[in-house]
Amino acid sequence: MIYILAALVPPLGLLLNGQPFSAIFNLVLIVFCVLFGLVFPILLLVPSAHALIAVHMKREDRRHREVVEAIRQHGPPPGYPR
């Protein structure tokens, strides 16, 4: 659901994902892309792409931290080369 929100309303999707600085950057990016998007229409997709990539990276970082914490608590999986 957060991906749909990030694609349709990028700053709100970033804010709800806990990324306020990315949301502010995205607002600046939207203004820039709307101004120059009249000449280069592909630029209108840039803010949504930024939001989707930022949301994905934040989620991957969370997953990585969970795996690292599980390894710290329980040790490496059986058969893991040391």
C-alpha distances in whole Angstrom, upper triangle without the diagonal:
4,5,5,6,9,10,11,12,13,15,12,9,12,14,11,11,15,16,18,21,19,17,21,22,19,21,24,23,22,25,27,25,25,29,30,27,30,32,29,26,25,24,22,19,20,18,14,16,17,13,12,15,15,11,12,16,15,13,16,18,17,18,21,22,21,23,26,26,27,29,31,31,32,34,33,32,36,37,36,38,40
4,5,5,6,9,10,10,10,11,10,6,9,10,8,7,11,12,15,17,15,14,17,18,16,18,21,20,19,22,24,22,23,27,27,25,28,30,28,25,23,22,20,17,17,15,12,13,14,10,9,12,11,8,10,13,12,11,14,16,15,16,19,20,20,22,24,25,26,28,30,30,31,33,32,32,35,37,35,37,38
4,5,5,6,9,10,9,12,11,8,10,12,11,10,13,14,16,18,15,14,18,18,15,17,20,18,18,21,23,20,22,25,25,23,26,28,25,22,20,19,17,14,15,13,10,10,11,8,6,9,10,7,8,12,12,11,13,16,16,16,19,21,21,23,25,26,27,29,31,31,32,33,32,32,35,36,34,37,38
4,5,5,6,8,9,12,11,8,11,14,12,12,16,16,18,20,17,15,19,19,16,17,21,19,17,21,22,20,21,24,25,22,25,27,24,21,19,19,17,14,15,13,10,11,13,10,9,12,13,11,12,15,15,15,17,20,19,20,23,24,24,26,29,29,30,32,34,35,36,37,36,35,39,40,38,40,42
4,5,5,6,7,9,7,5,9,10,9,10,13,14,15,17,15,13,16,17,14,15,18,17,15,19,21,19,19,23,24,21,24,26,24,21,20,19,16,14,15,12,10,12,13,9,9,13,13,10,13,16,15,15,18,20,19,21,23,24,25,27,29,29,31,33,34,35,36,38,37,37,40,41,39,42,43
4,6,5,4,7,7,4,6,9,9,9,12,12,13,15,12,10,14,14,11,12,16,14,13,17,18,16,17,21,21,19,22,24,22,19,18,16,14,12,12,9,6,9,9,6,6,9,9,8,10,13,13,13,16,17,18,19,22,23,24,26,27,28,30,32,33,34,35,36,35,36,39,40,38,40,41
4,6,6,9,10,8,10,13,13,13,16,15,16,17,14,13,16,15,12,14,16,14,13,16,17,15,16,19,20,17,20,22,19,17,15,14,12,9,10,8,5,7,9,7,6,10,11,10,12,15,15,16,18,20,20,22,24,25,26,28,30,31,32,34,36,37,38,39,37,37,41,42,39,41,42
4,6,9,9,8,11,13,13,14,17,16,17,19,16,13,16,16,13,13,16,15,12,16,17,15,15,19,19,17,19,22,20,17,16,15,12,10,12,10,7,10,12,10,10,14,14,13,15,18,18,19,21,23,23,25,27,28,29,31,33,34,35,37,39,39,41,42,41,41,44,45,43,45,46
4,6,6,6,9,10,11,12,15,14,14,16,13,10,13,14,10,10,14,13,11,14,16,14,14,18,19,17,20,22,21,18,17,16,12,12,12,9,8,11,12,9,11,14,14,13,16,18,17,18,21,22,23,24,27,28,28,31,32,33,35,37,38,39,40,41,41,41,44,46,43,45,46
4,6,5,6,9,10,11,13,11,11,13,10,7,10,11,7,8,12,10,9,13,14,13,14,17,18,16,19,22,20,17,16,14,12,10,10,7,6,9,8,5,8,11,10,10,13,15,15,16,19,20,20,22,24,25,26,28,30,31,32,34,35,37,38,39,38,39,42,43,41,43,43
4,5,5,6,9,10,11,9,8,10,8,4,7,9,6,6,10,10,9,12,14,14,15,18,19,18,21,23,22,20,19,16,14,14,12,9,9,12,10,7,11,13,11,11,15,16,15,17,19,20,20,23,25,25,26,29,30,30,32,35,35,36,38,39,39,40,43,44,42,44,44
4,5,5,6,8,10,10,9,12,10,7,10,12,10,10,14,14,13,15,18,17,18,21,22,21,24,26,25,22,22,19,17,16,15,12,11,14,13,9,12,14,13,11,15,17,15,16,20,20,20,22,25,25,26,28,30,30,32,34,35,35,38,39,39,39,43,44,42,44,44
4,5,5,6,9,9,10,12,10,8,12,13,10,12,15,15,14,17,19,18,19,22,23,22,25,27,25,22,21,19,17,15,15,11,10,12,11,7,9,12,10,8,12,14,12,13,16,17,17,19,21,22,23,25,27,27,29,31,32,33,35,36,35,36,39,41,38,40,41
4,5,5,6,5,7,9,7,5,9,10,9,11,13,13,13,16,18,18,19,22,23,22,25,27,25,23,21,19,17,16,14,11,10,12,10,6,9,10,8,7,11,12,10,12,15,15,15,18,20,20,21,24,25,25,27,30,30,31,33,34,34,35,38,40,37,39,39
4,5,5,5,5,9,8,6,9,11,10,11,14,15,15,18,20,20,21,23,25,24,27,29,27,26,24,22,20,19,17,14,14,15,13,10,12,14,11,10,14,14,12,14,17,17,16,19,21,21,22,25,26,26,28,31,31,32,34,35,35,36,40,41,39,41,41
4,5,7,9,12,11,9,13,15,14,15,18,18,18,21,23,22,23,26,28,26,29,32,30,28,26,24,22,20,19,16,15,17,15,11,13,15,12,10,13,15,12,13,16,16,15,18,20,20,20,24,25,25,26,29,30,30,32,34,34,34,38,40,38,40,40
4,6,9,11,10,10,13,14,13,15,18,18,18,21,23,23,24,27,28,27,30,32,29,28,26,24,22,20,19,16,14,15,13,10,11,12,9,7,10,11,8,9,13,13,12,14,17,16,17,20,21,21,23,26,26,27,29,30,30,31,35,36,34,36,36
4,6,9,9,9,12,14,14,15,18,18,19,22,23,23,25,28,29,28,31,33,31,29,27,25,24,22,20,17,16,17,15,12,13,14,11,9,12,12,9,11,14,13,12,15,17,16,17,21,21,21,23,26,26,26,29,30,30,32,35,37,34,36,36
4,6,5,6,9,10,10,13,15,15,16,19,20,20,22,25,25,25,28,30,28,27,25,22,21,20,17,14,14,15,12,10,12,12,8,8,12,11,9,11,14,13,13,16,18,17,19,22,22,22,25,27,27,28,31,32,32,33,37,38,35,37,37
4,5,5,6,9,10,11,13,14,15,17,19,20,21,23,25,24,28,29,28,27,25,22,21,20,18,15,15,17,14,12,15,15,11,12,15,15,12,15,18,17,17,20,21,21,22,25,26,26,28,30,30,31,34,35,35,36,40,42,39,40,40
4,5,5,6,8,10,11,12,14,16,17,18,20,22,23,23,26,28,26,26,24,21,20,20,17,14,15,16,13,12,15,14,11,13,16,15,13,16,18,17,18,21,22,21,24,26,26,26,29,31,31,32,35,36,35,37,41,42,39,40,40
4,5,5,6,9,10,10,12,14,15,16,18,20,21,21,24,25,23,23,21,18,17,16,13,10,12,12,9,8,11,11,8,10,13,12,11,14,16,15,17,20,20,21,23,25,25,26,29,30,31,32,35,35,35,36,40,41,37,39,39
4,5,5,6,9,10,10,13,14,15,16,19,20,20,23,25,23,22,20,17,16,16,13,10,11,13,10,8,12,13,10,11,14,14,13,16,18,18,19,22,23,23,25,27,28,28,31,33,33,34,37,37,37,38,42,43,40,42,42
4,5,5,7,9,10,11,13,14,16,17,19,19,22,24,23,22,21,18,17,17,15,11,13,15,12,11,15,15,13,14,18,17,16,19,22,21,22,25,26,26,28,30,30,31,34,35,35,37,39,40,40,41,45,46,43,44,44
4,5,5,6,9,10,11,12,14,16,17,17,20,22,20,20,19,15,15,15,12,9,12,13,10,10,14,14,11,14,17,16,16,19,21,20,22,25,25,25,28,30,30,31,34,35,35,37,39,40,39,40,44,45,42,43,43
4,5,5,6,9,10,10,12,14,15,15,18,20,18,17,16,13,12,12,9,6,9,10,7,7,11,12,10,12,15,15,15,18,20,20,22,24,25,26,28,30,30,32,34,35,36,38,40,40,39,40,44,45,42,43,43
4,5,5,6,9,10,11,13,14,15,17,19,18,18,17,14,12,13,11,8,11,13,11,11,14,15,14,15,19,19,19,21,24,23,25,27,28,29,31,33,34,34,37,39,39,41,43,43,43,44,47,48,45,47,47
4,5,5,6,9,10,11,13,14,16,18,17,17,17,13,13,14,12,9,13,14,12,13,16,17,15,18,20,20,20,23,25,25,26,29,30,30,33,35,35,36,39,40,40,42,44,45,44,45,49,49,46,47,48
4,5,5,6,8,10,11,11,14,16,14,14,13,10,10,11,8,6,10,11,9,11,14,14,14,16,19,19,19,22,24,24,26,28,29,29,32,34,34,35,38,39,40,42,44,44,43,44,47,48,45,46,46
4,5,5,6,9,10,10,12,15,14,13,12,9,8,9,8,6,9,11,10,11,14,15,15,17,19,20,21,23,25,25,27,29,30,31,33,35,36,37,39,41,42,43,45,46,45,45,49,49,47,48,48
4,6,5,6,9,10,12,14,14,14,14,11,10,12,11,10,13,15,14,15,18,19,18,20,23,24,24,27,28,29,30,33,34,34,36,38,39,40,42,44,45,46,48,49,48,49,52,53,50,51,51
4,6,5,6,8,11,12,12,12,13,9,9,12,10,10,13,15,13,15,18,19,19,21,23,23,24,27,28,29,31,33,34,35,37,39,39,40,43,44,45,47,49,49,48,49,52,52,49,50,50
4,5,5,5,8,10,9,9,9,5,6,8,7,8,11,12,12,14,16,17,18,20,22,22,24,26,27,28,30,32,33,34,36,38,39,40,42,43,44,46,48,48,47,47,51,51,48,49,50
4,6,5,7,9,10,9,10,8,6,10,10,10,12,14,15,16,18,20,20,22,24,25,26,28,30,31,32,34,36,37,39,40,41,43,45,46,47,49,51,51,50,50,54,54,51,52,53
4,6,6,8,9,10,12,9,9,13,13,13,16,17,17,19,21,22,23,25,27,28,29,31,33,33,35,37,38,39,41,43,44,45,47,49,49,51,53,53,52,53,56,56,54,55,55
4,5,6,6,8,10,7,9,12,11,13,16,16,17,19,21,22,22,25,27,27,29,31,32,33,35,37,37,39,41,42,43,45,47,48,49,51,53,53,51,52,55,55,52,53,54
4,5,5,5,7,5,6,9,10,11,13,15,16,18,19,20,22,24,25,26,28,30,31,32,34,36,36,38,40,41,42,44,46,47,48,50,52,52,50,51,54,54,51,52,53
4,6,6,9,9,9,12,14,15,17,18,19,21,23,24,25,27,29,30,31,33,34,36,38,39,40,42,44,45,46,48,50,51,52,54,55,55,54,54,57,58,55,56,57
4,6,9,9,10,13,14,16,18,19,20,22,24,25,26,28,29,30,32,34,35,36,39,40,41,43,45,46,47,49,50,51,53,55,56,56,54,55,58,57,55,55,56
4,6,6,8,11,11,14,16,16,17,20,21,21,23,25,26,27,29,31,32,33,36,37,38,40,42,42,43,46,47,48,50,52,53,53,51,51,54,54,51,52,53
4,5,6,8,10,12,13,14,16,18,19,20,22,24,25,26,28,30,31,32,34,35,36,38,40,41,42,44,46,47,49,50,52,52,50,50,53,53,50,51,52
4,5,6,8,11,11,11,13,16,16,17,19,21,22,23,25,27,27,29,31,32,33,35,37,38,39,41,43,44,45,47,48,48,46,46,49,49,47,48,49
4,5,5,8,10,10,11,14,15,16,17,20,21,22,24,25,26,28,30,31,32,34,36,37,38,40,42,43,44,46,47,47,45,46,49,49,46,47,48
4,6,7,8,10,11,13,14,16,17,19,20,21,23,25,26,27,29,31,32,34,35,37,38,40,41,43,44,46,47,47,46,46,49,49,47,48,49
4,6,6,6,9,10,11,12,14,16,17,18,20,22,23,24,26,27,29,31,32,33,35,37,38,39,41,43,44,44,42,42,45,46,43,44,46
4,6,5,6,9,10,11,12,14,15,16,18,20,21,22,24,26,27,29,30,32,33,35,36,37,39,41,42,42,40,41,44,44,42,43,44
4,5,5,6,9,10,11,12,14,15,17,18,20,21,23,25,26,27,29,31,32,33,35,36,38,39,41,41,40,40,44,44,41,43,44
4,5,5,6,9,10,11,12,14,15,17,18,20,21,23,24,26,27,29,30,32,33,35,36,38,39,40,38,38,42,42,40,41,42
4,5,5,6,8,10,11,12,14,16,16,18,20,21,22,24,26,27,29,30,32,33,35,36,38,38,36,36,40,40,37,39,40
4,6,5,6,9,10,11,12,14,15,16,18,20,21,23,25,26,27,29,30,32,33,35,36,36,35,36,39,39,37,38,38
4,5,5,6,9,10,11,12,14,15,17,18,20,21,23,25,26,27,29,31,32,33,35,35,34,35,38,39,36,38,39
4,5,5,6,9,10,11,12,14,16,17,18,20,21,23,24,26,27,29,30,32,33,34,32,32,36,36,34,36,37
4,6,5,6,9,10,11,12,14,15,16,18,20,21,22,24,26,27,29,30,32,32,30,30,34,34,32,33,34
4,5,5,6,9,10,11,12,14,15,17,19,20,21,23,25,26,27,29,30,31,30,30,34,35,32,33,34
4,6,5,6,9,10,11,13,14,16,17,19,20,21,23,25,26,27,29,29,28,29,33,34,31,33,34
4,5,5,6,9,10,11,12,14,16,17,18,20,21,23,24,26,27,27,26,26,30,30,28,30,31
4,5,5,6,9,10,10,12,14,15,16,18,20,21,22,24,26,26,24,25,29,29,27,28,29
4,5,5,6,9,10,11,13,14,15,17,19,20,21,23,24,25,24,25,29,30,27,29,29
4,5,5,6,9,10,11,13,14,15,17,19,20,21,23,23,23,23,27,28,25,28,28
4,5,5,6,9,10,11,12,14,15,17,18,20,21,21,20,20,24,25,22,24,25
4,5,5,6,9,10,11,12,14,15,16,18,20,20,19,20,24,25,22,24,24
4,5,5,6,9,10,11,12,14,15,17,18,19,19,20,24,25,23,25,25
4,5,5,6,9,10,11,12,14,15,16,17,16,17,21,22,20,22,23
4,5,5,6,9,10,11,12,14,15,15,14,15,19,20,17,19,20
4,5,5,6,9,10,10,12,14,15,15,16,20,22,19,21,21
4,5,5,6,9,10,11,12,13,13,15,18,20,18,21,21
4,5,5,6,9,10,10,11,10,11,15,17,14,17,17
4,5,5,6,9,10,10,10,12,15,17,14,16,16
4,5,5,6,9,10,11,13,17,19,16,19,18
4,5,5,6,7,9,10,14,16,14,17,17
4,5,5,5,5,8,11,14,11,14,13
4,6,6,8,11,14,16,14,16,15
4,6,9,11,14,17,16,18,17
4,7,8,11,14,13,16,15
4,7,9,11,10,12,12
4,7,8,6,9,9
4,6,6,9,11
4,5,9,11
4,6,9
4,6
4
